[in-house]
Amino acid sequence: MKGFTYLIYALLTFVSFSSAHPGMGDTMAAMRREANKVKRVESKVLIGDLKTLKDTQLTPIGKDIKAILLDQLDAESNIIDTSIPAGSLGSAACKADLCCVWKWISYEMTAKFNGTSGRCNKFARQAVRLGFHDAGVWSNTSTYGGADGSILLSDEMTRADNNGLSAIADQMKAWYNKYSPYGVSMADLIQMGANVATVACPLGPRIRSFVGRKDNSKAGPASLLPGHLDSADTLIKLFAAKTIDAHDLVALVGAHTTSQQHFVNTGRDGDPQDSTPGVWDVKFYPETTGNAAPRVLKFQSDINLSKDPRSAGEWQEFSNPSNGQDHWNEDYAKAYTRLSLLGVNNINDLKECTKVLPPHRSSYVAEDQVILDMWLQGQFNQLNSLVDDAIMLTGFGGGGSGTIITP
């Protein structure tokens, strides 16, 4: 409470200065964010085995994860291992390096998740959603479920919630069959896939990635995933039961920025949720609350969340064109780390293999922007592969005629 009291005092004493100097408005906003952050830190709760272990019992990774969950440590990392894997699969050298197998997996995933347009493709977008749906089937009243691989090890894929995930499900099962003999769990494969996919998208954060989750073939509890018509109150209560507050919920739904929907409105199959599908930018936030291209389809649940007083402030923060991107990436990384560990009861024993992730891309040249804009305006019929492959259709591939998107 001492830190919070100090920040409130600082805010009050700063008011007179900001009134005399309007240019200090950004500083005021930053100070308000810091005050809100202190309040949020005080409300954070631990999950899994971290709820009962003493600090003296924690491993270095356990300490880091605890700090991330308590909003005391960044969940992004730029540590990259650019060397080739220690050895081939099954070799003594590869077995001796915990992350060797994950480097081979990351190579395959990165290649699979990049579209010819330079945007992340349908496999990447589905991989992010698959990670959500495996981990999200958990609440603080359930005794099972969470990030345990059950979405692909049980009959959960038959649920309507998981429509549209069949392509990545088939690919993930193929990877599992290939890599499970080397100690890779389905639970870890799904969550690593979500993190590789996120950073494979231009501007996406490079989230610290941990392995060692245990698989479970028992289907997780039903009716624990959000719906596209849900009210803000329903969403906030649903995620509160997952130990995810309204702030982090707003960060998580931003993943819609890359998507193309296929089942919410089948008459608009392939329509995106913002004007830059396949790019991990913050356009989703202002385009949900304001004007957007005709082909952008807004989910009613997102509109509801953007207007609720418990979440609207953070929605506007992420909408800020000057610093919204970095703010969102930071918050999303922390929120997704928590989500990816729901139902995991051996957090203290996990290991880190973040170094195998591909590098973060801080900018993106949309060389096919002309045809993409025509598509967004509805000037020609649906083409579901457009976001992935439009550059192949334009003849602009070798030029620089598009726009540059930067944070």
VOGU-3710 file (C-alpha; in Angstrom, 3 decimals, decimal comma):
1> mkgftyliya> 0,000/0,000/0,000  2,929/2,318/0,605  3,808/2,379/-3,109  0,206/3,088/-4,059  -0,078/5,929/-1,521  3,084/7,508/-2,873  1,825/7,368/-6,444  -1,512/8,928/-5,526  0,319/11,736/-3,733  2,518/12,257/-6,761
11> lltfvsfssa> -0,502/12,404/-9,037  -2,243/14,983/-6,892  0,806/17,232/-6,648  1,332/16,971/-10,400  -2,122/18,250/-11,352  -1,238/21,936/-11,048  1,827/21,463/-13,228  -0,071/19,602/-15,943  -2,692/22,346/-16,015  -0,023/24,968/-16,613
21> hpgmgdtmaa> 1,834/22,813/-19,114  -0,613/20,899/-21,391  2,252/18,996/-23,006  2,616/17,038/-19,793  -0,615/15,157/-20,460  1,274/12,088/-21,619  3,249/12,116/-18,381  0,020/12,253/-16,398  -1,342/9,317/-18,347  1,846/7,379/-17,645
31> mrreankvkr> 1,587/8,129/-13,939  -2,046/7,031/-13,891  -0,990/3,766/-15,518  1,651/3,262/-12,826  -0,907/3,931/-10,080  -3,293/1,446/-11,672  -0,466/-1,057/-11,986  0,222/-0,888/-8,250  -3,458/-1,537/-7,533  -3,457/-4,472/-9,949
41> veskvligdl> -0,316/-5,976/-8,423  -2,051/-6,026/-5,061  -4,941/-8,018/-6,530  -2,862/-10,633/-8,366  -3,117/-14,239/-7,189  -0,862/-17,232/-7,647  -1,870/-20,469/-9,329  -0,864/-24,132/-9,302  1,847/-25,256/-6,914  3,072/-21,658/-6,533
51> ktlkdtqltp> 0,100/-21,060/-4,210  1,607/-23,265/-1,502  5,380/-23,248/-2,035  7,549/-20,949/0,046  10,062/-18,689/-1,668  12,883/-20,805/-0,262  11,459/-23,809/-2,131  11,290/-22,107/-5,525  13,624/-22,854/-8,392  15,017/-19,906/-10,387
61> igkdikaill> 12,325/-20,529/-13,026  9,678/-20,830/-10,321  10,763/-17,464/-8,910  10,592/-15,829/-12,340  7,159/-17,226/-13,113  5,889/-16,135/-9,701  7,160/-12,606/-10,394  5,484/-12,585/-13,818  2,192/-13,740/-12,329  2,397/-11,012/-9,696
71> dqldaesnii> 3,103/-8,408/-12,391  6,591/-7,772/-11,008  8,613/-9,040/-13,995  8,371/-8,687/-17,756  7,200/-11,771/-19,639  8,949/-10,850/-22,900  12,498/-11,876/-23,801  14,977/-11,048/-26,549  17,361/-13,872/-25,658  17,866/-15,825/-28,891
81> dtsipagslg> 20,081/-18,831/-29,571  21,169/-18,426/-33,184  23,340/-21,540/-33,206  22,290/-24,706/-34,958  20,784/-27,448/-32,773  23,258/-29,417/-30,677  22,560/-32,507/-32,724  19,975/-34,430/-34,707  16,882/-35,814/-33,002  17,751/-38,777/-30,830
91> saackadlcc> 21,477/-38,052/-30,809  23,362/-37,973/-27,526  24,159/-34,282/-28,024  20,505/-33,398/-28,561  19,381/-35,454/-25,575  21,898/-33,604/-23,407  20,376/-30,223/-24,317  16,831/-29,802/-22,980  15,941/-27,231/-25,646  17,487/-29,045/-28,619
101> vwkwisyemt> 14,267/-30,827/-29,556  12,366/-27,562/-29,136  14,704/-25,818/-31,550  13,858/-28,408/-34,208  10,165/-27,934/-33,407  10,497/-24,143/-33,586  12,095/-24,415/-37,030  9,120/-26,413/-38,308  6,535/-24,199/-36,649  8,087/-20,963/-37,894
111> akfngtsgrc> 8,111/-22,248/-41,460  4,517/-23,435/-41,153  3,215/-20,201/-39,618  4,606/-17,694/-42,149  2,460/-16,860/-45,166  3,904/-15,852/-48,533  2,558/-12,335/-47,886  4,884/-11,900/-44,914  1,923/-11,956/-42,530  1,331/-14,881/-40,224
121> nkfarqavrl> -1,031/-17,351/-41,858  -4,075/-19,409/-40,932  -1,982/-22,047/-39,150  -0,474/-19,368/-36,891  -3,836/-17,799/-36,148  -5,318/-21,193/-35,342  -2,308/-22,086/-33,179  -2,895/-19,018/-30,994  -6,574/-19,937/-30,657  -5,715/-23,578/-29,923
131> gfhdagvwsn> -3,487/-22,453/-27,047  -6,350/-20,340/-25,670  -8,864/-23,147/-25,937  -6,716/-25,828/-24,316  -5,701/-23,656/-21,361  -8,999/-21,785/-21,005  -11,012/-24,873/-20,063  -10,281/-24,302/-16,383  -11,685/-22,270/-13,501  -10,862/-21,862/-9,841
141> tstyggadgs> -13,798/-24,128/-8,997  -12,627/-27,041/-11,168  -10,196/-29,738/-10,109  -8,951/-30,544/-13,613  -8,598/-29,025/-17,062  -6,330/-26,235/-18,238  -3,126/-26,374/-20,286  -2,900/-30,154/-20,321  -3,224/-31,087/-24,007  -6,717/-32,496/-23,511
151> illsdemtra> -8,138/-30,497/-26,416  -6,326/-32,940/-28,730  -6,037/-35,959/-26,428  -9,780/-36,260/-25,701  -13,020/-35,542/-27,554  -12,958/-31,775/-26,852  -12,526/-31,062/-30,571  -16,125/-32,189/-31,130  -17,371/-29,160/-29,173  -18,721/-26,232/-31,179
161> dnnglsaiad> -16,273/-23,953/-29,343  -13,481/-25,540/-31,350  -14,937/-25,169/-34,837  -12,292/-23,928/-37,246  -9,355/-25,591/-35,507  -9,208/-28,810/-37,521  -6,229/-27,803/-39,703  -3,947/-26,896/-36,801  -5,246/-29,877/-34,810  -4,133/-32,249/-37,580
171> qmkawynkys> -0,760/-30,511/-37,840  -0,222/-30,515/-34,079  -1,022/-34,226/-33,894  1,510/-34,889/-36,648  4,146/-32,948/-34,715  3,208/-34,805/-31,546  3,631/-38,173/-33,251  7,035/-37,072/-34,506  8,387/-35,467/-31,330  6,673/-37,212/-28,403
181> pygvsmadli> 9,226/-40,067/-28,510  11,767/-37,410/-27,464  9,850/-36,388/-24,351  7,598/-33,668/-25,794  4,136/-33,425/-24,225  1,050/-32,370/-26,165  0,392/-29,701/-23,529  3,788/-28,096/-24,110  3,545/-28,492/-27,881  0,251/-26,562/-27,959
191> qmganvatva> 1,529/-23,708/-25,779  4,872/-23,464/-27,568  2,907/-23,400/-30,811  0,879/-20,427/-29,564  4,029/-18,538/-28,575  5,878/-19,283/-31,832  2,783/-18,237/-33,773  2,473/-14,971/-31,836  6,005/-13,847/-32,623  5,747/-15,183/-36,178
201> cplgprirsf> 3,092/-12,503/-36,691  4,681/-9,133/-37,539  4,995/-6,944/-34,401  4,063/-9,865/-32,098  5,739/-10,171/-28,677  8,374/-12,782/-27,924  6,850/-14,429/-24,851  8,960/-16,373/-22,364  8,221/-20,033/-23,022  8,306/-22,796/-20,439
211> vgrkdnskag> 8,104/-26,567/-20,874  7,399/-29,517/-18,609  3,575/-29,562/-18,484  1,880/-32,912/-18,007  -0,671/-34,325/-20,436  -4,203/-35,383/-19,548  -6,522/-37,339/-21,846  -9,605/-36,460/-19,788  -11,769/-33,842/-21,497  -11,798/-30,553/-19,623
221> pasllpghld> -14,984/-29,056/-18,156  -17,476/-27,677/-20,689  -18,936/-24,162/-20,972  -15,792/-22,360/-19,789  -14,867/-20,580/-23,037  -16,233/-17,160/-24,067  -18,881/-16,634/-26,742  -19,001/-13,937/-29,419  -22,310/-12,569/-28,068  -21,349/-12,510/-24,384
231> sadtliklfa> -21,954/-9,397/-22,318  -19,009/-7,658/-20,708  -20,252/-8,780/-17,298  -20,360/-12,413/-18,419  -16,836/-12,194/-19,855  -15,340/-10,445/-16,843  -16,872/-12,959/-14,422  -15,856/-15,908/-16,622  -12,224/-14,795/-16,685  -12,161/-13,735/-13,038
241> aktidahdlv> -12,795/-17,418/-12,272  -9,616/-18,117/-14,270  -7,706/-15,578/-12,090  -7,593/-13,203/-15,088  -8,772/-9,657/-14,367  -10,545/-7,253/-16,726  -7,271/-5,550/-17,655  -5,646/-8,814/-18,770  -8,854/-9,915/-20,476  -8,708/-6,801/-22,682
251> alvgahttsq> -5,104/-7,650/-23,517  -5,971/-11,246/-24,430  -8,893/-10,446/-26,746  -6,507/-8,286/-28,765  -5,357/-11,518/-30,415  -8,407/-11,002/-32,646  -6,210/-8,507/-34,504  -4,758/-11,305/-36,650  -7,896/-13,339/-37,218  -10,300/-14,240/-40,001
261> qhfvntgrdg> -13,658/-15,553/-38,823  -15,428/-18,508/-40,424  -18,278/-19,462/-38,076  -19,613/-16,326/-36,368  -21,160/-15,217/-39,666  -20,901/-17,883/-42,346  -22,177/-15,425/-44,956  -18,986/-13,428/-44,393  -16,577/-16,358/-44,306  -12,980/-15,165/-44,016
271> dpqdstpgvw> -13,707/-11,618/-42,876  -11,135/-10,210/-40,408  -11,576/-8,413/-37,093  -9,448/-5,451/-38,149  -7,945/-4,043/-41,329  -4,542/-5,712/-40,908  -5,277/-9,432/-40,437  -2,146/-11,484/-39,973  -0,334/-8,546/-38,331  -0,057/-8,305/-34,532
281> dvkfypettg> -0,837/-4,601/-34,320  -3,263/-2,588/-32,176  -5,655/-1,524/-34,947  -8,185/-3,993/-33,577  -8,859/-1,755/-30,585  -9,769/1,581/-32,263  -11,473/-0,180/-35,186  -13,755/-2,055/-32,777  -14,894/1,192/-31,172  -14,803/3,396/-34,295
291> naaprvlkfq> -14,962/3,219/-38,070  -13,545/0,253/-39,934  -13,391/-1,059/-43,494  -16,610/-2,747/-44,717  -15,148/-6,239/-44,573  -14,062/-5,911/-40,926  -16,459/-7,926/-38,780  -16,765/-6,788/-35,165  -17,716/-9,350/-32,536  -20,501/-8,113/-30,280
301> sdinlskdpr> -18,589/-9,436/-27,270  -15,622/-7,218/-28,168  -17,882/-4,186/-28,582  -19,447/-4,910/-25,197  -16,071/-5,204/-23,513  -14,809/-1,988/-25,106  -17,673/-0,027/-23,513  -17,747/-1,458/-20,001  -16,252/0,929/-17,403  -14,163/-1,910/-15,945
311> sagewqefsn> -12,388/-2,485/-19,259  -12,922/0,614/-21,410  -9,952/2,499/-19,961  -7,456/-0,171/-20,897  -9,115/-0,550/-24,300  -8,376/3,118/-24,928  -4,804/2,743/-23,666  -4,141/0,003/-26,217  -5,762/2,164/-28,912  -3,090/4,854/-28,466
321> psngqdhwne> -1,124/5,046/-31,761  2,018/6,357/-30,060  2,622/3,754/-27,353  -0,284/1,309/-27,547  1,766/-1,367/-29,316  4,512/-1,709/-26,709  1,981/-1,411/-23,886  -0,211/-4,122/-25,392  2,689/-6,492/-26,166  3,930/-6,185/-22,586
331> dyakaytrls> 0,505/-6,794/-21,075  -0,428/-9,556/-23,497  2,783/-11,460/-22,733  2,044/-11,423/-19,004  -1,623/-12,274/-19,452  -0,915/-15,134/-21,832  1,780/-16,540/-19,554  -0,842/-16,797/-16,814  -3,375/-18,343/-19,190  -0,836/-20,886/-20,460
341> llgvnnindl> -0,222/-22,118/-16,904  -3,834/-22,579/-15,778  -4,307/-26,069/-14,358  -0,533/-26,686/-14,299  0,416/-27,985/-10,863  4,151/-28,420/-11,403  5,030/-24,836/-12,349  8,070/-24,849/-10,069  9,547/-27,756/-12,044  9,180/-26,193/-15,492
351> kectkvlpph> 12,190/-25,348/-17,654  12,669/-22,449/-20,057  13,263/-22,720/-23,805  12,422/-19,174/-24,905  15,725/-18,986/-26,768  14,394/-21,222/-29,572  11,668/-18,749/-30,610  12,175/-16,796/-33,848  13,093/-13,106/-33,473  10,558/-10,342/-32,962
361> rssyvaedqv> 9,712/-8,337/-36,093  9,364/-4,666/-35,195  8,082/-3,567/-38,617  6,283/-5,003/-41,624  6,145/-3,921/-45,277  2,744/-4,717/-46,788  3,772/-4,997/-50,430  0,286/-6,134/-51,417  -1,525/-3,266/-49,680  -3,309/-2,141/-52,863
371> ildmwlqgqf> -5,117/-5,427/-53,393  -5,646/-5,921/-49,653  -7,376/-2,542/-49,437  -9,606/-3,453/-52,396  -10,558/-6,685/-50,626  -11,237/-4,858/-47,336  -13,549/-2,465/-49,187  -15,474/-5,405/-50,618  -14,490/-4,715/-54,219  -14,220/-8,420/-55,023
381> nqlnslvdda> -15,542/-11,660/-53,545  -14,194/-13,582/-50,617  -10,793/-15,152/-51,021  -9,901/-16,894/-47,787  -6,253/-17,342/-48,718  -5,807/-13,642/-49,495  -4,316/-12,674/-46,151  -1,777/-15,481/-46,415  -1,011/-15,339/-50,131  -2,090/-11,985/-51,581
391> imltgfgggg> 1,449/-10,988/-52,456  1,477/-13,914/-54,877  -1,491/-12,380/-56,720  -0,285/-8,825/-57,171  3,028/-8,834/-58,986  4,298/-6,440/-56,311  6,507/-9,068/-54,691  9,811/-7,509/-55,640  8,804/-3,902/-55,142  8,262/-1,593/-52,239
401> sgtiitp> 4,893/-0,212/-53,253  3,101/-1,049/-50,021  2,933/0,644/-46,671  5,147/0,167/-43,665  3,470/-0,700/-40,388  5,535/0,127/-37,313  4,785/0,133/-33,607
//
